[in-house]
Amino acid sequence: MPGQGPESKLIQALAALAEQVWVLKDRQIVTEQVLAAKGIDVLDEIEHFQPDADLAARMDEQRQHFIATVMASFRDDSAGDG
């Protein structure tokens, strides 16, 4: 977008992150409530959960992808303009 400075990109990135964080938080709350209604209290289980090596590796891979996606919004796309 022409004339879009770094501050504007930062605001857009923060707004997009906030939106996605809320979606995840909302789904987590709903999931916990649905499970609790079925007699499954997962709060303590989640707090003390330790992933095995395979899951830890998958989680790390997804974390890296998430970070790369967020950081992509800060790339200087003006190099192709002109």
N, C-alpha and C positions, 0 to 999 in steps of 0.2 A: 504494500500500500504506500503510495508516494507521501512523503512528509511525515511518516510514522517514525518518531524517534524512539530511543531506547526506553524512555519512561513509559510511553504508550504500550510498547511490547511487554514491559514488565507488568503493567496493570492488566493487560489481557491475559498474560500467563497466570497471574495470581487469581484472577476471576475464574479462569478455566479450572485451576487446581481446587479452588474453594468449592466450585460446583461439583467436581468429581469426588472430593472428600465427603461432601454432604450426602451424595448418592450412596456412597459406601457406608457411611455412618447410619443412614436411614435403613438400609438393607440389613445391617448388622443388628440394629435394634429390633427390627421386625423378626429376623431369624431367631434371636434370643427369646423373644416373646412367644413365637410359635412353638419352639422347643419346650419352653417352660410350661406352656399350656398342655403339652403332652407328657409332662412330668420329667423332662430332661433339663436339668440345670447345668448349663455349659460354662457359666461365668468362671467358676473356680478351675475347671478343666482348661479353659483357654489361658488363664493367667499362668498356669504351671506347665503348659505344654512345651515339650522339647522336641523339635523335628529331628527325624533321623537324617543321615547324610544325604540320601537321595532327595528328600523333600527340601532340605536346606539348600542344596544346589539348585533345585528348580526355583525356589523362592529368590535366591540370589540372581538367577538369570532374569526373572521377571522384574526384579528391582532395577537391574541394570537397564532393561528395556524401557521401563517407566522413566528413569532418569534421562535416558537418551531422548525420549519423546518430549519431555519437558524442555530440555536444553535446546532442542531443535527450534523451538519458537524464538530463541535468541540469536539464531544465525543471521548473519548480515546478508539479506537477500537483495540488497541494492546493487551488488556486483553484476547481476544479470540485467539490470535496468540501464538502458542507455544505448 
